[in-house]
Amino acid sequence: MEDKLQALKTRLAEIQDLRKAAALLNWDQQTYMPPGGAAARAEQLATLAKTAHTWFVADEIGVLLEDLKGQAAGWDFDSDEASLVRVVARDYQKARKIPPELVAEFARVTTLAFEAWAKARKESDFAQFQPHLQKIVELNIRFAEAWGYQERMYDPLLDEFEPDMKTAQVAAIFDDLKPALLPLVKAISERADRVDASVLCRPADVDKQWAFGVEVIKQIGFDFNRGRQDRSLHPFTTSFSISDVRLTTRLDPNYLPSALYGSLHECGHGLYEQGIDPRLERTALDDGASLGVHESQSRLWENLVGRGRPFLKYAFPRLRAAFPQQLDGVDEEAFYRAINRVEPSLIRVEADEVTYNLHIMLRFELENEMLEGKIKLADLPEAWNARMRGYLGIAPPNDAAGVLQDVHWSNGMFGYFPTYSLGNLLSVQFFDKARQDIPDVLDQIAAGRFEDLLGWLRQNIHRHGRKYTPAQLVRRVTGQELTAAHYVAYIRAKFSEIYGL
């Protein structure tokens, strides 16, 4: 049996090598590749994706899994070996339903779509991107039909990013959040003059912004010997191994928080990747439990740490030293209130904590309507604008600030957006438990000491990789099911204090 387990691990390692090579090409496309390379890159990625898929769905893998299943039933559930068989068997059953040609076509179409999106966004012209999006919607429908579903077409697509989660569950979570968020947004809007955020828009040298962000994420614990940061059109994180994790951020000379909080956010993702147990390297387990759990880490560091008063006791004096002119006459409390200002905004990645989930609800609804043929793609920009008016009371002036602002659809990632909201909920649920286990953690943060919090996250979340489903992991860490209660209580308390509600 040991020989068969090793044979499975060997095959999986080779498949992971192909997938990581594809990830490297994707990263290069979004950071350094000249636009003219898109056509050739599309074929390269199609070849790698098809080959990796073909190797994974081979009968040999199925035979090894079947032989190991019986034996694995007697192994410790938490062991790497039992987890490997359990998780890979699930992946294998899903992958077997997808023809390799569909995988190759998806890689080809999305590679070209990214370049089309980048150009369309630059020129604020959705019509340029529309035919590419049409192909992506059609491909996602083919994936959903191949996997099969009983309720909503969105279910199997969501499952790719958040295993075992259903569309109905996401809708129920949003139904719970709306009555909590919408009245709060209204109440805050009536007291908007209590917070002045104009200081954040004073011009600031982008190179200094970059240097300050790097200094902060080093202090938090991101290991630059096993990672790096680059610039991209839309911030993202990827990894080619546990010891090669790539962050990206974007810099805005007229908005100081963009780089710092973008770096904090992506650092959260990067810390998760660097914290996976090295024994899981080159297996199907060397990734996050889900995109929602992954997002919980980025939102925890960006918001619960980065936008909190304890963090600013450490960071603000250093920030003021780096930007003396921009922060002239601004004290720590004023900056705290500024970076926590609640104001309906057009851009999701710069949205405040109160309104952020409303952006996700909009995208979740539109994705379902596109898949189910309830909206014509030509009407998508106006539908987007109408939802923005309905949820946030504002409408984009152009496509770049509206329907084209996110990169995800160009990457084919239908079913991804709900994980952002799930990550918000989980970030608070996890942080509340960390504060219970580390009573002085806020004092440590104020002193610029992050090792205990990072160690807690490594011990309870990061090291496990994909060994557990999201639901299993949440129960193990918090003793509860996923709940919106922690998040709602946090939002109400924090922003009621800031706005005197």
Residue, then its C-alpha position, 0 to 999 in steps of 0.5 A: m500500500e505504501d508503494k501505491l501512496q508514493a505512486l500517487k504522490t509522484r503523479l500529483a507532484e508532476i501535475q502540480d509542476l505543470r499547474k505552477a508553470a501555468a501560474l508563472l505564465n499567468w503572473d508574467q502576463q499580468t505583470y511584465m509580458p508585452p501585450g503582443g505576446a497574448a496570442a502565443r501565451a494563450e496557446q502555451l497556457a492551453t497546452l499546459a492546462k490540457t496536459a495537466h488535466t489529461w494527466f490528472v484524469a488518467d485511469e491510473i490515478g483512478v485506480l490508485l485512489e480506488d485501491l487506497k480508499g479502503q486503507a485510508a478509511g482506517w487512517d487518522f482523519d487528520s493525517d496528511e495521507a488520509s486527507l490527500v486521498r480524501v481531497v484528491a478523490r473529490d477533485y478527481q471525480k469532478a475533473r473526470k466530467i470535464p473533457p481536456e479540450l474544454v480545459a484547453e479552450f478555457a485557458r486560451v479564451t481567458t488569456l486573450a480575454f485578459e488583454a481585451w479587458a485591459k485595453a477595454r478598461k483603459e479606453s472605458d469601452f465595454a463593447q471591446f470586451q463583450p465578445h470575449l465575455q460572451k465566450i467566457v459565459e458560454l464556457n462556464i455554462r458548459f462546465a456547469e452542465a458537465w459537472g451537473y447541478q440540481e438547483r442552480m447553474y451557479d452551484p457547481l461553479l461556486d463549488e470550485f472556489e468554495p467547496d460544498m457551498k450552494t447558491a441558496q446558502v450565499a443568498a441566505i447570507f446576503d438576506d441576513l446582511k442586507p437588513a443589517l447593512l442598509p439601515l447602517v449605511k443610511a444612518i451613517s450617510e446622515r452623519a457623513d460630515r463627522v468624518d473628513a477623508s480629504v487628507l487621503c487624497r493629497p498627492a504622495d510620491v508612489d515610490k515612497q508609498w511602495a517603500f512604506g508598504v514593503e516595510v510594513i508587510k516585512q514587519i508583519g512577517f511576509d518573508f521576502n526570501r520566499g516571495r516578492q511584490d510587483r505592480s499590476l493593473h489589478p492587485f493579486t497574489t499567486s504562488f509557484s511554491i510555498s517558498d515562491v509567493r508573489l504579491t502585486t499591488r497598484l499605486d495611486p499618486n492621489y490616494l495614499p491608502s491604495a498601495l498600503y492597504g492593497s499591500l496589507h490585503e495581498c500580504g494576508h494572502g501571501l502569509y497563508e501561502q507561505g504558512i502551508d506545511p512544507r510536507l504538503e508541497r507539490t501535492a493537491l493539498d498545498d493551497g488554501a482551504s477555499l477562496g473564502v478562507h483565503e480572503s479571510q486572511s487578507r481582510l483580517w490583515e487589511n481591516l481588522v488589523g490595518r484599519g484598527r486603532p492599535f495598528l495605527k499606534y505602531a504605523f501612524p508615526r512612521l507614516r507621518a515621518a515618511f509623508p510629513q507634508q501630506l500628513d501635516g496637521v493630521d493626528e492619529e485619530a483623524f487618520y483613523r477616522a479618515i481611513n474608516r470613512v463610510e461613503p458609497s464608492l464606485i470601486r470595490v477594492e477601495a470600498d469601506e467595510v460597511t458598503y463592501n458587501l453590497h458590491i459583492m451582492l451586485r456581482f453575485e446577482l449579475e453573474n447568475e443572470m448572465l448564466e441563466g440568460k436573464i440579461k443580455l450582455a449588451d445591457l450589462p453596463e446599464a444593469w450594473n449602473a442600475r444595481m449601483r444606484g439601487y444598492l449604493g445610491i451612485a452610478p459610474p460615469n463610465d465603463a472603466a469605473g463600472v462594469l469593467q473595473d474587476v479583472h475576474w470575469s476576464n479570467g473566467m472566474f464565475g462563482y468567485f465573487p461570493t467568496y469575498s463576502l464569506g471572507n469578510l464574515l470569516s475574518v471577524q469570526f477568526f479574529d474574535k477567536a484569536r483575541q480570546d486565545i491571545p488576550d493581549v494581542l491588541d497591545q502587541i499590535a500597538a507595539g508593532r509585534f505581530e508574531d503571536l497573531l501570525g503564529w496563531l493563524r499558522q497553527n490553526i489555519h495556514r499549515h493545514g492547506r486544503k486538508y479540510t473543507p471550509a466548514q470543517l476548518v471553521r468548526r475546528v478553529t472557532g467551534q461554530e459554523l460560519t455565521a454573520a453574527h460576529y461580522v454584524a456585531y463588529i461593524r455595528a460597534k465600530f462604526s456606531e462609535i466613529y459616527g456617534l450613532 
